């Protein structure tokens, strides 16, 4: 068991001038051993320190943000300007280790706003997805393109984002013979729509690389469940980051709060209406052709719905052109499970910088010799499975560092069908 008395929170915030790989300013607790990181120590100003840091990230094209509250002497120059690149690291410093703190990257972005005061400045930073969150552009494609190719063109070529290797997934839906968008909605809205058709989640990782990938709990990489690795914030290389990680959350003193919320279905099914006849269907009619996805419950115990749960709404309807019947059926199924996340939850714990968007989480252990949530049926696709066997998807990660309250991480998660 990690002795929490021997670990204290650690942070490091690096500010870079545009197109520079050498930090202009590094803000961090001055706790490096004398023999470690001398180049970092030289850039730490004794007149400047951080009293509060918040870092937020999420799925669905959420703009990753960071906010730093910097305290300084009157008239001190903080050496930061709008447009600077930023990297934020969190971790812990173990006084028993001579090699210094163990920390992990949690944010990469740029300074978008600075509020200056006499003795305090607040620096606001955003990730690269902000570039497509407001950008509107009329675009028409006339050649055959897949959903992944269109998303890549929107995000990388037009949006200026960077993509990790294999960062954009091909959902296997037939290429579109033509595609056009208006300038009424930003690029991010169109990307989220297309990603929903392919059953993909859109997000940017801690390196600010863009991803449009499906959730697949069977492809998660296991990490050690030892107590030592629980608080250890070992940074994962970009190679490891391409494989999402499954974390085991232990019911112990590291947990501050946990909450599960059981939701009713938002829709009873999805209907896809095509403005053009299906090329793989010889049936012709004057009415628009359509396909539906109406999932059948696999759990007989949920046939009688609880009166406390909201009743499902009618079919969720989408109008799409230039698709086959087979693709329409697949898109309808993808959209249904994208929008019907029946179980969600939130956990607050001691700082956990190793947990990232798109990772998986399972819960293990006992509280006062009892298994928590042991009798809950989490949705109508599972039987009364033990909690430790269920893998939840991490949908939002919020880090908070405060010189009074320390370092905590709040994680939102949900139970979602794997593709």
The 8 nearest C-alpha neighbors of each residue, nearest first, counted from 0:
[[1, 226, 2, 227, 225, 3, 229, 230],
 [2, 0, 227, 3, 226, 230, 5, 229],
 [1, 3, 4, 5, 0, 6, 93, 227],
 [2, 4, 6, 5, 1, 7, 0, 230],
 [5, 3, 2, 6, 7, 1, 93, 94],
 [6, 4, 3, 2, 93, 94, 7, 95],
 [7, 5, 93, 3, 92, 4, 91, 94],
 [6, 8, 92, 91, 9, 5, 93, 4],
 [9, 7, 91, 406, 90, 92, 405, 6],
 [8, 10, 91, 90, 89, 92, 7, 28],
 [11, 9, 89, 88, 27, 90, 12, 8],
 [10, 12, 27, 88, 26, 87, 13, 89],
 [11, 13, 87, 26, 25, 86, 88, 27],
 [12, 14, 25, 86, 85, 22, 24, 87],
 [13, 15, 85, 24, 22, 23, 84, 83],
 [16, 14, 22, 84, 23, 83, 19, 17],
 [15, 17, 83, 19, 84, 18, 23, 14],
 [18, 16, 19, 83, 84, 15, 82, 20],
 [19, 17, 16, 20, 15, 84, 83, 21],
 [20, 18, 16, 17, 21, 15, 22, 84],
 [19, 21, 22, 18, 15, 16, 17, 23],
 [20, 22, 19, 15, 23, 16, 14, 24],
 [23, 21, 15, 24, 14, 13, 20, 25],
 [22, 24, 15, 14, 16, 21, 25, 78],
 [25, 23, 14, 22, 42, 13, 26, 78],
 [26, 24, 13, 43, 12, 42, 14, 27],
 [27, 25, 12, 11, 43, 48, 24, 13],
 [26, 28, 11, 10, 29, 25, 12, 43],
 [29, 27, 30, 9, 10, 26, 11, 48],
 [28, 30, 31, 27, 40, 43, 45, 26],
 [31, 29, 28, 32, 99, 92, 100, 27],
 [30, 32, 99, 29, 35, 33, 36, 100],
 [33, 31, 35, 34, 99, 30, 97, 98],
 [32, 34, 35, 31, 37, 36, 30, 40],
 [33, 35, 32, 37, 36, 31, 98, 97],
 [36, 34, 32, 33, 37, 31, 98, 99],
 [35, 37, 39, 38, 40, 34, 31, 33],
 [38, 36, 40, 39, 35, 41, 34, 33],
 [39, 37, 41, 36, 40, 42, 35, 43],
 [40, 38, 36, 41, 37, 42, 43, 25],
 [39, 41, 37, 43, 42, 38, 36, 29],
 [40, 42, 38, 39, 43, 37, 44, 36],
 [43, 41, 39, 40, 25, 24, 44, 38],
 [44, 42, 40, 25, 41, 26, 45, 39],
 [43, 45, 46, 47, 42, 26, 48, 25],
 [46, 44, 47, 43, 48, 29, 71, 26],
 [47, 45, 44, 71, 72, 48, 75, 70],
 [46, 48, 71, 44, 45, 70, 69, 49],
 [49, 47, 70, 69, 26, 50, 71, 46],
 [48, 50, 69, 68, 51, 70, 67, 47],
 [51, 49, 402, 68, 401, 69, 48, 70],
 [50, 52, 401, 68, 400, 49, 67, 402],
 [53, 51, 67, 400, 66, 399, 68, 401],
 [52, 54, 399, 66, 65, 398, 400, 55],
 [53, 55, 65, 398, 397, 64, 66, 399],
 [56, 54, 397, 64, 63, 396, 65, 398],
 [57, 55, 63, 396, 395, 397, 61, 64],
 [58, 56, 395, 61, 394, 356, 396, 59],
 [57, 59, 202, 394, 60, 61, 201, 395],
 [60, 58, 201, 61, 202, 200, 191, 57],
 [59, 61, 202, 201, 58, 62, 187, 191],
 [62, 60, 57, 59, 58, 63, 56, 202],
 [61, 63, 128, 129, 126, 64, 60, 125],
 [64, 62, 56, 126, 55, 125, 61, 57],
 [65, 63, 125, 55, 124, 54, 126, 62],
 [64, 66, 54, 124, 53, 123, 125, 55],
 [65, 67, 123, 53, 52, 122, 124, 54],
 [68, 66, 52, 122, 121, 51, 69, 65],
 [67, 69, 121, 51, 49, 50, 120, 52],
 [68, 70, 49, 120, 119, 48, 121, 67],
 [71, 69, 119, 48, 118, 47, 49, 120],
 [72, 70, 47, 118, 46, 119, 75, 73],
 [71, 73, 75, 118, 46, 74, 47, 70],
 [74, 72, 118, 117, 75, 71, 119, 116],
 [73, 75, 72, 76, 117, 118, 71, 77],
 [76, 74, 72, 73, 71, 77, 46, 47],
 [75, 77, 78, 74, 79, 71, 72, 47],
 [76, 78, 79, 75, 47, 71, 24, 120],
 [79, 77, 76, 24, 80, 23, 14, 75],
 [80, 78, 77, 83, 81, 14, 24, 23],
 [81, 79, 83, 82, 78, 110, 113, 16],
 [80, 82, 110, 111, 83, 112, 113, 79],
 [81, 83, 110, 109, 80, 111, 84, 17],
 [84, 82, 16, 110, 15, 17, 109, 81],
 [83, 85, 109, 15, 14, 108, 17, 16],
 [86, 84, 14, 108, 109, 13, 107, 15],
 [85, 87, 107, 13, 106, 12, 108, 88],
 [88, 86, 12, 106, 105, 11, 104, 13],
 [89, 87, 104, 11, 103, 105, 10, 102],
 [90, 88, 10, 102, 103, 9, 352, 104],
 [91, 89, 102, 9, 232, 101, 8, 103],
 [92, 90, 8, 9, 7, 101, 100, 6],
 [91, 93, 100, 7, 6, 9, 101, 8],
 [94, 92, 6, 95, 96, 5, 91, 100],
 [93, 95, 96, 5, 92, 6, 97, 99],
 [94, 96, 93, 97, 5, 6, 92, 98],
 [97, 95, 94, 93, 98, 99, 100, 92],
 [96, 98, 99, 95, 32, 94, 93, 100],
 [99, 97, 96, 35, 100, 32, 31, 34],
 [98, 100, 97, 31, 32, 96, 92, 101],
 [101, 99, 92, 91, 102, 93, 9, 98],
 [100, 102, 90, 91, 232, 92, 233, 231],
 [103, 101, 90, 232, 89, 233, 100, 88],
 [104, 102, 234, 88, 232, 89, 233, 352],
 [103, 105, 88, 87, 106, 234, 205, 89],
 [104, 106, 205, 88, 87, 103, 352, 89],
 [107, 105, 205, 87, 86, 104, 108, 206],
 [108, 106, 86, 206, 207, 85, 205, 126],
 [109, 107, 126, 85, 125, 84, 127, 124],
 [108, 110, 84, 124, 85, 83, 125, 82],
 [111, 109, 124, 81, 82, 83, 123, 112],
 [110, 112, 124, 81, 123, 109, 82, 125],
 [113, 111, 123, 81, 110, 122, 114, 124],
 [114, 112, 122, 121, 123, 115, 81, 120],
 [115, 113, 121, 120, 122, 116, 112, 123],
 [114, 116, 120, 113, 119, 121, 117, 118],
 [117, 115, 119, 120, 118, 114, 121, 73],
 [116, 118, 73, 119, 74, 115, 72, 120],
 [119, 117, 71, 73, 116, 72, 70, 120],
 [120, 118, 70, 116, 69, 117, 71, 115],
 [119, 121, 115, 69, 116, 114, 68, 122],
 [120, 122, 68, 114, 67, 113, 69, 123],
 [121, 123, 113, 67, 66, 112, 120, 68],
 [124, 122, 66, 112, 111, 110, 65, 113],
 [123, 125, 110, 65, 109, 111, 64, 66],
 [126, 124, 64, 108, 109, 63, 65, 111],
 [127, 125, 108, 63, 128, 62, 64, 129],
 [126, 128, 129, 130, 160, 108, 207, 125],
 [129, 127, 130, 126, 62, 131, 132, 160],
 [128, 130, 132, 127, 131, 62, 126, 125],
 [131, 129, 128, 132, 127, 158, 134, 133],
 [132, 130, 134, 158, 187, 186, 129, 133],
 [131, 133, 129, 187, 130, 134, 185, 128],
 [134, 132, 185, 131, 135, 130, 129, 186],
 [133, 135, 131, 185, 186, 132, 130, 136],
 [136, 134, 185, 182, 186, 184, 133, 183],
 [135, 137, 182, 138, 134, 181, 185, 186],
 [136, 138, 182, 181, 180, 139, 135, 179],
 [137, 139, 180, 179, 136, 181, 140, 182],
 [140, 138, 179, 178, 180, 141, 137, 177],
 [141, 139, 178, 177, 142, 179, 138, 143],
 [140, 142, 177, 139, 176, 178, 143, 179],
 [143, 141, 140, 176, 177, 144, 175, 178],
 [142, 144, 176, 175, 174, 177, 141, 145],
 [145, 143, 174, 175, 148, 142, 149, 146],
 [144, 146, 174, 148, 147, 175, 149, 173],
 [147, 145, 149, 148, 150, 193, 144, 174],
 [146, 148, 150, 169, 145, 149, 151, 168],
 [149, 147, 151, 145, 146, 150, 144, 152],
 [148, 150, 152, 146, 151, 147, 153, 145],
 [151, 149, 153, 147, 152, 148, 190, 154],
 [150, 152, 148, 154, 149, 155, 153, 147],
 [151, 153, 156, 149, 150, 155, 154, 148],
 [152, 154, 150, 157, 151, 158, 155, 156],
 [155, 153, 158, 151, 152, 160, 157, 150],
 [156, 154, 160, 159, 158, 151, 152, 157],
 [157, 155, 152, 159, 158, 153, 154, 151],
 [158, 156, 153, 159, 155, 154, 152, 160],
 [159, 157, 154, 131, 155, 160, 156, 153],
 [158, 160, 155, 157, 156, 154, 161, 130],
 [161, 159, 155, 158, 154, 127, 209, 162],
 [162, 160, 208, 209, 155, 159, 163, 207],
 [163, 161, 209, 208, 166, 164, 160, 210],
 [162, 164, 166, 208, 165, 209, 161, 210],
 [165, 163, 166, 162, 241, 167, 238, 237],
 [166, 164, 167, 163, 168, 241, 162, 210],
 [165, 167, 210, 163, 164, 162, 211, 209],
 [168, 166, 211, 210, 165, 212, 147, 169],
 [167, 169, 212, 211, 170, 147, 166, 165],
 [168, 170, 147, 171, 167, 146, 145, 172],
 [171, 169, 197, 172, 168, 147, 198, 146],
 [172, 170, 169, 173, 197, 145, 146, 174],
 [171, 173, 170, 326, 174, 145, 146, 197],
 [174, 172, 175, 171, 145, 326, 322, 323],
 [173, 175, 145, 144, 143, 176, 172, 146],
 [174, 176, 144, 143, 177, 145, 173, 321],
 [177, 175, 143, 142, 174, 141, 144, 321],
 [178, 176, 141, 175, 140, 142, 143, 179],
 [177, 179, 140, 139, 175, 141, 176, 180],
 [178, 180, 139, 138, 140, 181, 177, 137],
 [181, 179, 138, 137, 139, 182, 178, 189],
 [180, 182, 137, 183, 138, 136, 184, 179],
 [181, 183, 136, 137, 135, 184, 180, 185],
 [182, 184, 181, 135, 185, 136, 137, 180],
 [183, 185, 182, 135, 188, 186, 181, 189],
 [186, 184, 135, 134, 133, 187, 188, 132],
 [185, 187, 189, 131, 188, 135, 134, 190],
 [186, 188, 190, 132, 131, 185, 189, 191],
 [187, 189, 191, 186, 190, 185, 192, 184],
 [188, 190, 192, 186, 187, 191, 193, 185],
 [191, 189, 187, 193, 192, 188, 150, 194],
 [190, 192, 194, 188, 189, 193, 195, 187],
 [193, 191, 189, 195, 190, 194, 188, 196],
 [192, 194, 196, 190, 195, 191, 189, 146],
 [195, 193, 199, 191, 197, 196, 192, 190],
 [194, 196, 198, 192, 193, 197, 334, 199],
 [197, 195, 330, 193, 194, 198, 334, 333],
 [196, 198, 194, 170, 195, 199, 333, 330],
 [199, 197, 333, 195, 196, 213, 194, 337],
 [200, 198, 213, 212, 194, 197, 211, 195],
 [201, 199, 212, 211, 213, 59, 194, 58],
 [200, 202, 211, 59, 60, 210, 58, 199],
 [203, 201, 58, 60, 210, 209, 59, 204],
 [202, 204, 209, 208, 207, 210, 205, 128],
 [203, 205, 207, 206, 208, 202, 209, 356],
 [204, 206, 106, 105, 207, 107, 104, 203],
 [205, 207, 204, 208, 107, 106, 203, 104],
 [208, 206, 204, 203, 205, 107, 126, 127],
 [207, 209, 162, 161, 203, 163, 206, 204],
 [208, 210, 203, 162, 161, 202, 166, 207],
 [211, 209, 166, 167, 202, 201, 203, 212],
 [212, 210, 201, 167, 200, 199, 168, 166],
 [211, 213, 199, 168, 200, 167, 210, 214],
 [214, 212, 199, 200, 198, 418, 215, 211],
 [213, 215, 417, 418, 216, 212, 199, 200],
 [214, 216, 417, 418, 217, 218, 213, 219],
 [215, 217, 218, 219, 417, 214, 390, 359],
 [216, 218, 215, 219, 417, 220, 214, 418],
 [219, 217, 216, 215, 220, 243, 242, 214],
 [220, 218, 244, 243, 216, 245, 217, 221],
 [219, 221, 244, 245, 243, 242, 218, 222],
 [222, 220, 245, 244, 219, 223, 246, 224],
 [223, 221, 224, 246, 245, 220, 244, 247],
 [222, 224, 225, 228, 221, 246, 229, 247],
 [223, 225, 247, 222, 226, 228, 229, 246],
 [226, 224, 227, 223, 228, 229, 0, 222],
 [225, 227, 229, 0, 228, 1, 224, 230],
 [228, 226, 225, 229, 1, 231, 230, 0],
 [229, 227, 231, 226, 225, 230, 223, 224],
 [228, 230, 226, 227, 231, 225, 224, 232],
 [231, 229, 228, 232, 227, 351, 1, 226],
 [230, 232, 228, 229, 233, 227, 101, 91],
 [233, 231, 102, 353, 103, 90, 101, 352],
 [234, 232, 103, 231, 102, 101, 235, 353],
 [233, 235, 103, 232, 104, 236, 102, 353],
 [236, 234, 239, 240, 233, 237, 103, 238],
 [235, 237, 239, 238, 240, 234, 241, 233],
 [236, 238, 240, 239, 241, 235, 206, 163],
 [239, 237, 236, 240, 241, 242, 235, 164],
 [240, 238, 236, 241, 237, 242, 235, 243],
 [241, 239, 237, 242, 238, 236, 235, 243],
 [242, 240, 239, 238, 243, 237, 164, 163],
 [243, 241, 240, 239, 220, 244, 219, 238],
 [242, 244, 358, 219, 220, 241, 240, 357],
 [243, 245, 220, 358, 219, 221, 359, 246],
 [246, 244, 359, 221, 360, 219, 220, 358],
 [247, 245, 360, 359, 248, 244, 361, 222],
 [246, 248, 361, 362, 360, 249, 224, 363],
 [249, 247, 362, 361, 363, 246, 250, 360],
 [248, 250, 363, 364, 251, 362, 247, 254],
 [251, 249, 364, 365, 363, 254, 366, 248],
 [252, 250, 253, 249, 254, 366, 364, 365],
 [251, 253, 254, 250, 255, 249, 349, 348],
 [252, 254, 349, 251, 348, 255, 250, 249],
 [255, 253, 348, 252, 256, 251, 347, 250],
 [254, 256, 348, 347, 253, 257, 349, 252],
 [255, 257, 347, 346, 254, 348, 258, 345],
 [258, 256, 346, 345, 347, 259, 255, 344],
 [257, 259, 345, 344, 346, 260, 256, 343],
 [260, 258, 344, 343, 261, 345, 257, 342],
 [259, 261, 343, 344, 342, 262, 258, 341],
 [260, 262, 342, 341, 259, 343, 263, 377],
 [263, 261, 341, 342, 260, 264, 308, 343],
 [262, 264, 308, 309, 341, 265, 310, 311],
 [263, 265, 311, 266, 339, 341, 262, 267],
 [264, 266, 311, 312, 339, 263, 267, 338],
 [267, 265, 312, 311, 268, 264, 314, 313],
 [266, 268, 311, 314, 313, 312, 293, 264],
 [269, 267, 293, 314, 266, 292, 315, 335],
 [268, 270, 315, 314, 292, 331, 291, 316],
 [269, 271, 291, 316, 290, 315, 314, 317],
 [272, 270, 317, 290, 289, 318, 316, 331],
 [271, 273, 289, 318, 288, 317, 319, 270],
 [274, 272, 319, 320, 275, 288, 318, 289],
 [275, 273, 320, 287, 319, 272, 276, 318],
 [274, 276, 273, 320, 321, 277, 287, 288],
 [277, 275, 278, 288, 273, 274, 283, 287],
 [276, 278, 323, 280, 279, 324, 322, 275],
 [279, 277, 280, 323, 276, 281, 324, 322],
 [280, 278, 277, 323, 324, 281, 325, 276],
 [281, 279, 277, 282, 278, 324, 276, 323],
 [280, 282, 283, 279, 278, 277, 276, 284],
 [281, 283, 280, 284, 276, 277, 288, 279],
 [284, 282, 281, 285, 276, 280, 288, 286],
 [285, 283, 286, 282, 287, 288, 276, 281],
 [284, 286, 287, 283, 288, 276, 282, 275],
 [285, 287, 284, 288, 283, 289, 274, 276],
 [288, 286, 274, 273, 289, 272, 285, 284],
 [289, 287, 273, 272, 286, 276, 290, 274],
 [288, 290, 272, 271, 273, 287, 270, 291],
 [289, 291, 271, 270, 328, 327, 272, 292],
 [292, 290, 270, 269, 271, 293, 331, 328],
 [291, 293, 269, 268, 331, 332, 294, 270],
 [292, 294, 268, 291, 295, 267, 269, 332],
 [295, 293, 292, 296, 268, 267, 332, 335],
 [294, 296, 297, 293, 298, 379, 380, 292],
 [297, 295, 298, 379, 294, 380, 299, 302],
 [298, 296, 380, 295, 299, 379, 381, 382],
 [297, 299, 300, 379, 296, 301, 380, 382],
 [300, 298, 301, 302, 297, 296, 379, 303],
 [299, 301, 298, 302, 303, 382, 379, 376],
 [302, 300, 303, 299, 298, 304, 379, 296],
 [303, 301, 299, 300, 304, 298, 296, 379],
 [304, 302, 301, 305, 300, 299, 306, 298],
 [305, 303, 301, 302, 306, 308, 310, 307],
 [304, 306, 307, 308, 303, 301, 309, 263],
 [307, 305, 308, 304, 309, 310, 303, 263],
 [308, 306, 305, 309, 304, 310, 263, 262],
 [307, 309, 263, 306, 305, 310, 262, 304],
 [310, 308, 263, 311, 307, 306, 264, 262],
 [309, 311, 308, 312, 263, 264, 265, 304],
 [312, 310, 266, 264, 265, 267, 309, 313],
 [311, 313, 266, 265, 267, 310, 314, 264],
 [314, 312, 266, 267, 315, 311, 268, 265],
 [315, 313, 268, 269, 266, 267, 316, 270],
 [314, 316, 269, 270, 266, 268, 313, 317],
 [315, 317, 270, 269, 271, 314, 318, 272],
 [318, 316, 271, 272, 270, 319, 315, 269],
 [317, 319, 272, 273, 271, 316, 320, 274],
 [320, 318, 273, 272, 317, 274, 271, 321],
 [321, 319, 273, 274, 275, 322, 318, 272],
 [322, 320, 275, 175, 323, 176, 319, 273],
 [323, 321, 320, 326, 327, 277, 324, 273],
 [322, 324, 277, 326, 325, 278, 279, 327],
 [323, 325, 327, 326, 277, 328, 279, 322],
 [326, 324, 328, 323, 327, 329, 279, 322],
 [327, 325, 329, 323, 328, 324, 172, 330],
 [328, 326, 324, 330, 325, 329, 323, 331],
 [327, 329, 331, 325, 326, 330, 290, 324],
 [328, 330, 326, 332, 327, 331, 333, 325],
 [329, 331, 196, 333, 327, 332, 328, 326],
 [332, 330, 328, 334, 329, 333, 269, 292],
 [331, 333, 335, 329, 330, 334, 292, 328],
 [334, 332, 198, 330, 331, 335, 336, 337],
 [335, 333, 337, 331, 332, 336, 195, 196],
 [334, 336, 332, 337, 333, 338, 269, 339],
 [335, 337, 339, 338, 333, 334, 416, 332],
 [336, 338, 334, 335, 339, 333, 198, 195],
 [339, 337, 336, 335, 340, 334, 265, 266],
 [340, 338, 336, 341, 264, 337, 265, 335],
 [341, 339, 415, 342, 338, 414, 413, 336],
 [342, 340, 262, 339, 378, 261, 263, 264],
 [343, 341, 261, 414, 413, 340, 262, 260],
 [344, 342, 413, 260, 412, 259, 414, 261],
 [343, 345, 259, 412, 258, 260, 411, 413],
 [344, 346, 411, 258, 410, 257, 412, 259],
 [345, 347, 257, 410, 409, 256, 258, 348],
 [348, 346, 409, 256, 255, 408, 257, 254],
 [347, 349, 254, 255, 408, 253, 407, 350],
 [348, 350, 407, 253, 408, 351, 406, 254],
 [349, 351, 407, 408, 406, 348, 352, 398],
 [352, 350, 353, 408, 354, 349, 230, 232],
 [351, 353, 354, 232, 103, 89, 350, 105],
 [352, 354, 232, 351, 355, 103, 233, 234],
 [355, 353, 352, 351, 358, 356, 246, 396],
 [354, 356, 358, 357, 353, 396, 393, 352],
 [355, 357, 393, 358, 394, 395, 57, 396],
 [356, 358, 393, 392, 355, 394, 243, 359],
 [359, 357, 244, 243, 393, 356, 355, 245],
 [358, 360, 245, 392, 391, 393, 390, 246],
 [361, 359, 246, 391, 390, 245, 247, 392],
 [360, 362, 390, 247, 387, 248, 389, 391],
 [363, 361, 248, 387, 247, 249, 386, 360],
 [362, 364, 249, 387, 248, 250, 247, 361],
 [365, 363, 250, 249, 370, 366, 362, 251],
 [366, 364, 370, 369, 368, 250, 367, 371],
 [365, 367, 369, 368, 370, 250, 371, 364],
 [366, 368, 369, 365, 370, 371, 364, 250],
 [369, 367, 366, 365, 370, 364, 371, 250],
 [370, 368, 365, 366, 367, 371, 373, 364],
 [369, 371, 365, 373, 366, 372, 368, 364],
 [372, 370, 373, 369, 365, 366, 386, 364],
 [373, 371, 375, 374, 370, 386, 385, 376],
 [372, 374, 371, 370, 375, 385, 386, 383],
 [375, 373, 372, 376, 383, 385, 371, 384],
 [374, 376, 372, 373, 377, 383, 384, 386],
 [377, 375, 383, 378, 382, 374, 381, 384],
 [376, 378, 375, 342, 381, 261, 379, 341],
 [379, 377, 380, 376, 341, 381, 342, 261],
 [378, 380, 298, 381, 296, 301, 297, 377],
 [379, 381, 378, 297, 298, 296, 382, 377],
 [382, 380, 379, 378, 383, 298, 384, 377],
 [381, 383, 384, 298, 376, 380, 379, 378],
 [382, 384, 376, 381, 385, 375, 374, 377],
 [385, 383, 382, 386, 381, 388, 389, 376],
 [386, 384, 387, 388, 373, 383, 389, 374],
 [385, 387, 388, 389, 384, 362, 373, 372],
 [386, 388, 362, 363, 385, 361, 389, 390],
 [389, 387, 386, 385, 390, 384, 361, 362],
 [390, 388, 386, 387, 361, 391, 385, 384],
 [391, 389, 361, 360, 359, 388, 216, 392],
 [392, 390, 414, 360, 413, 359, 412, 361],
 [391, 393, 359, 412, 413, 358, 394, 357],
 [394, 392, 412, 357, 358, 356, 359, 395],
 [395, 393, 412, 58, 57, 411, 356, 392],
 [396, 394, 57, 411, 410, 56, 393, 356],
 [395, 397, 410, 56, 55, 409, 57, 411],
 [396, 398, 55, 409, 54, 408, 410, 56],
 [399, 397, 408, 54, 53, 407, 409, 55],
 [400, 398, 53, 407, 406, 52, 408, 401],
 [401, 399, 406, 52, 405, 51, 53, 407],
 [400, 402, 51, 405, 404, 403, 50, 406],
 [401, 403, 50, 405, 404, 51, 400, 49],
 [402, 404, 401, 405, 50, 400, 51, 406],
 [405, 403, 401, 402, 406, 400, 407, 399],
 [406, 404, 401, 400, 402, 403, 8, 407],
 [405, 407, 400, 350, 399, 8, 349, 401],
 [408, 406, 350, 349, 399, 348, 398, 400],
 [409, 407, 398, 350, 348, 397, 347, 351],
 [408, 410, 347, 397, 346, 396, 348, 398],
 [411, 409, 396, 346, 345, 395, 397, 347],
 [412, 410, 345, 395, 394, 344, 393, 346],
 [413, 411, 393, 394, 392, 344, 343, 391],
 [414, 412, 343, 392, 391, 342, 415, 344],
 [413, 415, 391, 342, 392, 340, 343, 341],
 [416, 414, 340, 413, 417, 392, 391, 336],
 [415, 417, 336, 418, 414, 214, 215, 337],
 [418, 416, 215, 214, 216, 415, 213, 217],
 [417, 215, 214, 213, 416, 198, 216, 333]]
